[in-house]
Amino acid sequence: MLLGLLMGYMTGCDKEDFPVPPASTVPKFTFTINNDGFAPAEVRFTNVSIIPERAGNVTYTWNFGDGTSATETNPVHVYTTPGVFDVTLVVVTEKSQEIKQVSQSVIIKDPAATGIPAYFTDGSIVFRSLVNNAAPVAEALPITGLQNSYGTTFDTVNNLLYVSDYDGGVIIRCQADGTGQVVFQSGVDGPNALSIDYVDGKLYWDTSNGVQRTSLSTTDPAQREDFVTGQSNDPDGICIDPVHRTLYWVNYNGGVWKKNLDGTGESEIISGVEGGSLIVVGNRIFFDQYIGPGDIHLKSADLDGGNVAVLTTGITRVVYALAYEKNSQKIYWGDRNNGTIQRANLDGSDVETWYTDEAIGPRGISFGK
């Protein structure tokens, strides 16, 4: 009797008892922009939505983000003014009675825009924007293959951008617009920050236990030398003081250090600091310090580590984006959890949000010319 009940239960549990959910409509689209993305620009939208057979008749409604709309399957739209436009595709099906939508941002650049180029990365994409009186518009550069990038620096003499890839173990070099990408260094042990010594023509970067350097003119991606070794606390942020010919770095697991570029005078100047970024501006060093979860402080100190001052608090994660823009005389830093880049005066006053995109966690800020 029991066996029969069990058999009946088992044979009754067929696919009719556990029906496969019907396929759903998935709205999707791609687009291309002419005129190199500068206004006026024609944008061609390609509808690649997934529409199951059961959906029946389908209508498409496009909102182009500039107050206009269309109902074609694959519309073409001309943007006459620059800006960031949120384009939304709404798909409505007749039989399955679904209403689905998807949005993407279309960036139309201003051909007359001027300003200081600002570069930053979110790990896999490198962005470029301009520092001027307008709201920043960040465009993705055509740099490919990044696995987990943390740092950028811009060579203002040769007009070249360097990008570190922590997981990839490489340092990429390219033109200011992201073209001409080459592997400048390969087989590197977890590079984060990058800094240039223009006097000797060398690029410096951190590793898991020290700092390495090589000539800016090298064509050998394996040619490099150890400059700092034996750092068990994982150097992350590095910066060169060109006036006093000194390298500074902050360790992820503790300590702010310095060493003269001639190889002398290596010493810890502030103990116990856990951070990810460090820069030198004038006679002060600027660095972040982990205080607790969701509470990272931005601080400054004299070049010998004295007179530490707190500039701002409440940054959500260890900072891997800290830079100085000399024209505005402001420091910029990224708050990865909030997707923001903030800026302030050197004394920490007038803090303001310069850029916001919740989809990215900004790292590796640097400025061009």
N, C-alpha and C positions, 0 to 999 in steps of 0.2 A: 504493500500500500504506500509506504513512505517513498519507496523507490519510484513508483509510478508518478507520485506527486512531483518528485524532484525532476523526473524526465519531462513531465509536462511543463514544468516551470522553465526548464532549460530550453526546450524546443520552442516555447512561446516567446522567448526573448530574442526575436529576430529584429531586423532593421525597421519593421513597422512600429515596434515599440519604442525605438530610439531613432526617430527620423533624422535624416541629415538636413541641417538648416538650409533653406534655399539660398542660392548665391545672391549676394547683395551688389548694388550699384556702387562703384568706386569712382568718384570724380578725380580726374587728373589732367594736367596740361603742361606743355613745354612752350618755350617761346624763344625767338631770336630777335636781335635788335640791330638795325643798320646804323650807319654813320658813326661807328665806334661808340655808340651809346650816347652821343651828344645830341642835345636838342637843336633843331627838330629831328625826331627819330621815329622811324616806322617800326612797329613791333608786330611780328607775325606769330599768332598763337596757334598751336597745334593741339587739338583736343584728343587726348589719349585715354579718355575715361573707359572704364570697364563696365559694359552694359550687358547683363544676362538676358537670355531669350525671353524669360518670363516677364521682363519689364514692360514690354509693349512699346508704344510710341514714347519718344523722349523729346523734351524741350530743354534748350540750353539758354541760360541768361548770363551775360558777362557784364560785370561792373568794372570799369577800367580805372577807378580810383580818382578820376579827374572830373567827375560829374556826368560822364557819358556812359552809355551801355550799348549792348548789341545782343542779337539772338541767333547769329550765324553759328554753325558748328565750329568753324575755324576762322575767326575774324582777323582782320588786319586793322591796327589802330595807330594813328599818328599822334605822338605827344609833342606839342609845340613848346612847352616850357619845361625846365629842369625840375627835378624833385624825386621823391620816393613815393611811388604809387602802389597801393595795395589792390591788386587785381583779384576779383572773386568770380569763380565759375559756380553757378547754381544749376544742378541737374534735377529735373522733375520727371518721374516716370508715370505713365498712365495706368497700366495694369497693376504693377506692384505697389503703386502709390508711395513712392519714396521721394524724399526731398533731401538731397545731399549737396554739400558745397565744399570747396577748397579754395585757399587763397595763397598767393605768392606776391612778393614785392618786386616791382620793376623799378630799376634805378635809371633815371635819365639825367645825364651830366650837363652841367652848364659850360658851354664852350668859352665863356668869358670869365669863368671863375679863376681867381688867383688866391694864393695863400701858401702857407708852409705845409708841405706834404707830411702827413702823419701815418705811420705804418704800425700795424698790430696784427696779432694772430689769435685764432681760437683753438689752435692745435692742429687743424688740418687745412685751414684756409688762411691766407694772408690778405689783409685788407689795407686799402689806402684811402685816406680822406684828406681834407684840407683844413688847416686852422685859419679861419678868417672871421668875418662878422656874421656869416650865415650859419645856419644849422648844418652840422656835418653830415655828409652823405658818403657812406663807406662803400667802395666798390671792391669786389674780389679780384685779386690779381691772378694771372694764369700760371701760378706755381703749382706743380703737381707732385704727388707721391709722398706728401708729408704724413707721418704717422702720429706724431705727438709733439708738436712744436711749442717751445716756450720762449724763445728769444729772437729778436731782430736787432740789427744795428745798421746804420746807413753811413757809407763812406762818402763824405761830402766832397772830398778831393777828386775821387774818380767816378763819382755819381753811380755807385753800386750798392745794392742791398744784400746783406748777409742774413740768413735765416738758419737757426739751429733746429735740429730734429732730435729730440731726446730719445725716443724709442727707435728711430731709424739709425741713430749713431752717425749722423752726417751733418755737415754744414753746407747749405746751399748758397750759391752766389748768383745774382741775376741783375739785369738792368733795372732802372728805377720804375719802369712800368711792368715789371715781372717777367719780361721776355728774356731770352738768352740764358735760360737756367742751366747751370752746371753744378756738379758735385765738387765743391772746393776742398772739403775734407771728408774722409770716410773712415769707418772703423773707430769712431770716437766714443769714449765711454760716457754716455749720458750728458751731452752738452745742454746747458740752459742759457746762461747769459753770454753776451758777446761784447767786446770792447776793443777799440782801435787805438793804437799808439802811432800817431802820424809822424813823429820824429824819426823813429826807426822803421816805420812801415810794417808793423806787425799786427796781427789779429790775435786776441787773447780770448779764451773761453774756459769755463769750469768743467771739471770731471767729477766723478763720484768721490775722489780723494785728493783733488788738487786742482791746479790750473795749468793749461798748456798754451803754447803760442806757436805761430808760424809766420813766415813772410807773406805779405799781401800779394806779392808777385809770383808766388810758387804756382807751378802747374802740376805738382805731384800731390794727390790727395792723401798720401800717407806721410808726407814730410812735415814733421812737427817736433817740438821738444817740450819736455817737462820744465815748468818754471816753478811751480809749488807742488810739493809732494807730502805724503804722510798726514793729510788732513782727514781724520777719521769721522769728522762731523758733517761731511758732505757739503762742500762749497756750492752755492747756488748763484747768488747775485755778485757780479764783479763790476768794477769800474776803474778807469785810469784817471789819476790826477795829472794832467799834462804839465802843470806848472812846477810841481814838486817831484815829478817823475816817479810816481808811486802808484802801485796797484792796491786797491782795497777789495775785500770780499766779505760776505756774510755767509755763515754756515746755516744750513737748514736745521741742524740739531744743536746749534749753539756757537756764538762767538763772532765778533767782528774783528777782522785781521787786516794787516797791511804789510807790504814788502816793496822795497825800492826796486825800480826797473833794472838797476844794475846788479840785482841779486842779493843785496845786503839788507839788513834791518828787518827781517821777518819777525813780527810780534803780534800778539793779540792785544787789542786796545779797548775792547768792551766785551766782557765775558757774559755768558748766559743768554745772549740774544739769539732767538730762533727766527730766521727770516728767509725770504726768497729773493729780495731785490735790494740793490744798493747803487747810489749814484753820488758823484761829487759835483758840487756847485760852489765855486769860489772857495772860501775857507771853511766849508761845512760839508759833512757827509750826511746823506739822507738814506734811511733804511726802514723796512717794516719789521715789526716784532710781534710774534705770536704771544698773546696773553692768555687766551682761553678760546674755546669753541665759539666761533662767530664774533670774536673780538680781537682783531688785529690792529695794532697801533702803528701809525706812521710817525717816525721820530727823526730828529737831526742832532748832530753833535759836531764839536770841533774836530779838526783833522787828527788830533791826538786822542780822540775819544771822550774828551771832557765836555762839560756843559751840555748834557743831553736835554733836549726839549721835546715835548710831545706836541705834534702838529695836528693830528686828528685821530679819532678812535672809532671803533665799531665797524671796521672793514670786515667782511664776512669770512674771507679765506686768506691764507698766506698769499702775498702779492708777488706776482711774476711779471708785473708791468709797472715800471717806474721810470720816468724820463723828465728831462728839463727842456722847455722850449724857450730859447734865449730871447726871441723877439718880444714875446709877451711877458717874459720873466716869471713863468709859472711852472710848477711841477704838476705832472699828470700821473695818475695811477689807476689801475684797473681793479674793480671789485667783481670777481668772477661769478659769485653766486647771484648777484643782482644784474649782471650783464651790463655794467656801466663803466665808463671812464670818467673820472672826476679830475678836477684841477683846482689849484689854490695858489696863493702867493707863497713865497718861500718861508714866511713865518707861520703858515697854516691858516691865514685869514682868507675870507671870501671864498670858501669852499663852494663849488658848484658842479653840477653834472654836465659834462660836455657831450657825451654820447651815450645812448642807451639802445641795447638790443638784447632782450631777454633770452634769445636763442643762442647767444655765444657767451663765452667766458674770456674776456680780453686778457691777453698776455703779451709780453715782449714789445712794449711801445718804443718807438724811436722816431726821430724826425729827420726829414730830408732838407733840401735847400731850394 
